[in-house]
Amino acid sequence: MKVELAANMGVAPMAQVLAQSPLAVRGMTVSYGQKPVVFSVDMTVAEGAMTAIIGPNGAGKSTLLKAALGIVQPLAGQATVFGQPLEAARHRIAYVPQRASVDWDFPTRVIDVVLMGLYRELGLLRRIRGKHLDKARACLERVGMTDFADRQIGQLSGGQQQRVFLARALAQEADLYLLDEPFAGVDAATEKAIIDVLKSLRSEGKTVVAVHHDLTTVRSYFDRVFLINTRKIAEGSVSEAFTPENLNKTYGGRLATGQIDQLELAAS
Amino acid sequence: MFWDALTLQLGYNASLVTVGATLLGISAGVTGTFLYLRKRALVSDAISHATLPGVGIAFIVMVALGGDGRALPGLLLGAAVSSWIGLLCVSWLTRLTRLSEDAAIGAVLSVFFGFGIVLLTIIQTMGAGRAAGLESFLLGATAGMLFNDALVIAAGGTLTLLAVLILRRPMTLLAFDPEYAATRGINVARMDLAIMALAMAVTVIGLKIVGLILIVAMLIIPPVTARFWTDRTDQMALISGLCGGLAAWIGASMSAVAPAMPTGPIIVLVSFALFALSLMLAPNRGVLAAYLRHRRFQRRVHMRQGLLALAQSQPIYEAYTMRLLKQAKLALPDGVPTDAGRARAAKALRDEKRWELVRADQAFESAAALYDGLRDIETVLTADQINEIDQRIGGPKEVTP
């Protein structure tokens, strides 16, 4: 009898990876203690597309991103960025962490946070000059936060905080944008502002990958999906991979059939 | 006399101490800022207590090599080595075991300190070298400070400040958002060690003046003081350095004037006085400002509630509300509104009605999020939007407040 897995698993040699993929992950396993959160996952991100990483809570979505970025140390596996090792191509990635991951009472203003995106450009000692400030302000303008430049970050609403994080990533002028739940707990105006920016990035040929929670907006926001529940379930264009079968495999019985039907309706 | 001390006119030794302490205060304040922002303030306590065995061992080694064991650079080197070992112990304990950082700090601090005290006792009974005064590293002693000692402190303080200047951006990035810092190619573990190494440098050069037990105060109190005055990291480091330097300068001068006053503890007390002043008086984050803000807010709430009661001809039971209305000449003592009161009340009622519609209407979602029952609706909606709402309410179109 032939045994088939939902998705290929095991240790594929890196040489097989499409050399130019903005982010390719092979055999990635991460565990906290003895329990793997991500197990032997391969992912190949398509260039110039918007990809949603989808899965239930605790399925390893954020962990996969963090392992690919070297924020957490994987037990096994590796990632390449535009065909190069991570360290050689770091400057081409911009990461937008979860809003809750930082202390918002930190003594810093909105403009200072965006200037952090220019860290590579400024180096250790270079002074912040007018051109840097102009660049930071332009990034704030793209997310509609110009008026907030001099506010202390603690005075912002959740959605505004998220937009400031996005502006910081924009300042990096990267080619690959990785976002960890950019739409979690934000107001409708912010959600629209963020998706507009992400779509404009795509039209500039940039690649966007976002951990995403809201299944109802997948079709309208993204081109591709990556379904994960510790193990990879499926990967591909929305029309191929975002199917009721795959969603059932990803969420187990946790999605009611009614919910899936609704998603199907949204598609047609 | 005190003025003479402040202006360095009280003799050679006193001036040496004052200058040395001020330099130490500045570098401790600036370095401490990043320690505090990284939420590692207490690690410096472990670092400082872990210097003691090093001092003892360095003394023993120097005596064994034929010296009198009192050379400051040698003692400080010993202190640096053993506090570095203590620091690595804290970091290993937290990384390799399930011990939390506070437990690791407590364990390292007490064991190293205990070991150091045992060593000092052994040295006293050895009778070799000039052991007297070694225990002054506990609380600092400035009486016999030499020019070379001051030079060591000045050089160490300047180097530390330079290192902070060079590392300020990665340290800020790390303190604010370590995950993001990692994606920018900052080695988080190594940068953390760098922050600790700077704290250690300050501790070691501060041993002579304030001693190992109180040096932690010079690292922590100035940044906490500075935090009251600013919302920017760069300014916070500057203000913190200023507070640290000022406290050390005043403290050292005070102890120079009054004989037998210990320098280190006085500096710490002056530093605390600056902190207490800031806590009370700082414009935004201070206790007084917060209290006044609260009172102002309470006043607005009572005023609004009173006006709404007047508009609906309801009785006002709260004495404070009544007093406010009377003071503003909006109501007479018997609770009857004046003409001005009637107009303001009508406006308040209309605003409340407008908010009611705004909150019920999806189209005004973002404006409704700002509803707090107090805000003038004109600050949130445009005149056109208000007109549109007023159409729905009907009634008089113009109300002058």
Boltz contact constraints between the chains, C-beta under 6 A:
constraints:
  - contact:
      token1: [A, 69]
      token2: [B, 183]
      max_distance: 6.0
  - contact:
      token1: [A, 71]
      token2: [B, 179]
      max_distance: 6.0
  - contact:
      token1: [A, 71]
      token2: [B, 182]
      max_distance: 6.0
  - contact:
      token1: [A, 90]
      token2: [B, 185]
      max_distance: 6.0
  - contact:
      token1: [A, 95]
      token2: [B, 183]
      max_distance: 6.0
  - contact:
      token1: [A, 97]
      token2: [B, 179]
      max_distance: 6.0
  - contact:
      token1: [A, 97]
      token2: [B, 180]
      max_distance: 6.0
  - contact:
      token1: [A, 101]
      token2: [B, 179]
      max_distance: 6.0
  - contact:
      token1: [A, 102]
      token2: [B, 177]
      max_distance: 6.0
  - contact:
      token1: [A, 106]
      token2: [B, 176]
      max_distance: 6.0
  - contact:
      token1: [A, 107]
      token2: [B, 231]
      max_distance: 6.0
  - contact:
      token1: [A, 107]
      token2: [B, 232]
      max_distance: 6.0
  - contact:
      token1: [A, 107]
      token2: [B, 233]
      max_distance: 6.0
  - contact:
      token1: [A, 107]
      token2: [B, 236]
      max_distance: 6.0
  - contact:
      token1: [A, 108]
      token2: [B, 233]
      max_distance: 6.0
  - contact:
      token1: [A, 116]
      token2: [B, 173]
      max_distance: 6.0
  - contact:
      token1: [A, 119]
      token2: [B, 184]
      max_distance: 6.0
  - contact:
      token1: [A, 124]
      token2: [B, 166]
      max_distance: 6.0
  - contact:
      token1: [A, 152]
      token2: [B, 231]
      max_distance: 6.0
  - contact:
      token1: [A, 189]
      token2: [B, 366]
      max_distance: 6.0
